[in-house]
Amino acid sequence: MINSILLVQKLSVQTWTYILVGITFTLYIGIAVWARAGSTKEFYVAGGGVSPLANGMATAADWMSAASFISMAGIISFAGYDGAVYLMGWTGGYVLLALLLAPYLRKFGKFTVPDFIGDRYYSNTARLVGVICALLVSFTYVAGQMRGVGLVFSRFLEVDINTGVIIGMLIVLFYAVLGGMKGITYTQVAQYCVLIFAFMVPAIFISIQMTGNPIPQLGFGNELADGSGTFLLDKLDGLSTDLGFAEYTEGTKSIVDVFAITLALMVGTAGLPHVIVRFFTVKRVKDARKSAGIALLLIVILYSTAPAVAAFARTNMIETLSNQPYATVPEWFKKWETTGLITFVDKNNDGLIQYVADKNLNELVVDNDIMVLANPEIAELPNWVIALVAAGALAAALSTAAGLLLVISASVSHDLIKKIINPKISEKSELVAARLSAVVAVCVAGYFGINPPGFVAATVALAFGLAAASFFPAIILGIFYKRMNKQGAVAGMIVGILTMLYYMLKYKLGWFDAVLPDKSEWWFGISPEGFGSIAMLLNFIVSIAVMKFTPAPPKDVQNIVELIRIPSGAGEATH
């Protein structure tokens, strides 16, 4: 017994990672084989018979992507109060989706957003625009997931990021193509269990270590366990200001930008096709509402813990590295250095790590995305805990990537091929087309994972901006305004998505200038992550303006819009 304990303690982080990642990947593949799809209904919506609990867990895993697991706490670590926009936007957005849109979309009976757009606006042109928008949103989103997969593999399995992305592609390809939504749903149930356990265990360890409180949400506001009587956040404020940074608990973003980013994330959530489709995997409308509530409760566990993890990680990193001799840095620092995600340049040749706000004097650069992954190592937790976080991060990234790939696959095979190009296609051929589409989508997603436009949370935030700019007005007006017609919806979506794309390419990627434009050039002082709110408003204005000068929708379409808002008998509705 003692020998076994000693053996466990001696196992390296890499060995533990191979063990835990191997076990979880075997579990995911086994579920995919057990739940493989045999029909298009099983491939697209898991046969429509998933229980509310299972669907709630799957929805939570689908929702909590690499951005939530890896990058959200990372960005809060560095941005402090400013990082709260991600918490507010993503949480508020899910509530908006669950209460305002999901039940009505479920009653309408169209399981993809382009399908809803095409039928509600009685136009294949509208459907085609919806397909293009869905592909843009999904590919931008999945780029962040694939980058997250690459980060984990590059550090913990000690392969380069590109190789890590390729490994992740192959795993996702197997269970997404074989199992479709049926396989993905039950795999995501397992992935939720893995990711939430992996996020909470180190948080509890470190909360006890730093504050003596086993509940991270409470430890976050507690006094430190060192007997100094100092509160954790007060100490972090002091450490930050000593290094020239703003106080951790004070924001530096303008109110306008904070509002714009929060709004873009909220309404972008309500237009995310891979989350919306989850509400069609249950039998009834009331089951969709139940699973939405369950998912929200499960999501809150991670989202309420993330600020604590961010504060723990930031405090430990500053105390471990700031003004310390580079020659004596811990082993974890050297490991992360090889990935290029943490760099030290000794500008004054004194051998000490100078970490300060002044960019001219600062010698340490830390990527936002490593904070959650490196946090257990910085806190010197057991190796199995460090490896567990790696397995959890992979579960988060792969669960969302699989959902997104299914959306891409359904958009091509169902909305483009079956509804527009070849309406007479057989179910068997459509299923083949869906699987081939998923293969192509994985390859494209892998390319974007290798060449992402930014760190995970920023990349994902851009996807929310694209969803806000394109889908949200069309869905809201389609449900609640029966006079909205195809001309208005199509014009609004095109203007909204093109405006957001232009702003994103110009101010995030620098496509139209020799150098990336400065923040002072942002329109209305709004960052690319928040510009989706402006593009969304433009979409609304164009949609309504064009609608005023064009014919009303057919009577049967207006009657459908009236019908989906009637609550009586909704509990028994199956379509």
Buried (B, 14 or more C-beta within 10 A) or exposed (E): EEEEEEEEEEBEBBEBBBBBBEEBBEBBBEBBEEBBBEBBBBBBBBBBEBBBBBBBBBBBBBBBBBBBBBBBBBBBBBBBBBBBBBBBBBBBBBBBBBBBBBBBBBBBBBBBBBBBBBBBBBBBBBBBBBBBBBBBBBBBBBBBBBBBBBBBBBBBBBBBBBBBBBBBBEBBBBBBBBBBBBBBBBBBBBBBBBBBEBBBBBBBBBBBBBBEBEBBBEBBBBBBBEEEEEBBBBBBBEBBBEBEBBBBEEBEBBEEBBBBBBBBBBBBBBBBBBBBBBBBBBBBBBBBBBBBBBBBEBBEBBBBBBBBBBBBBBBBBBEBBBEBEBEEBEEBBEBBEEBEBBEBEEEEEEEBBBBBEEEEEBBBEBBBBBBBBBBBBBBEBBBBBBBBBBBBBBBBBBBBBBBBBBBBBBBBBBBBBBBBEEEEBEEEBBBEBBBBBBBEBBEBBBBBBBEBBBBBBBBBBBBBBBBBBBBBBBBBBBBBBBEBBBBBBBBBBBBBBBBBBBBBBBBBEEEEEEEEEEEEEBEEBBBBBBBBBBBBBBBBBBBBEBBEEEEEBEEEBBEBBEEBEEEEEBEEBEE
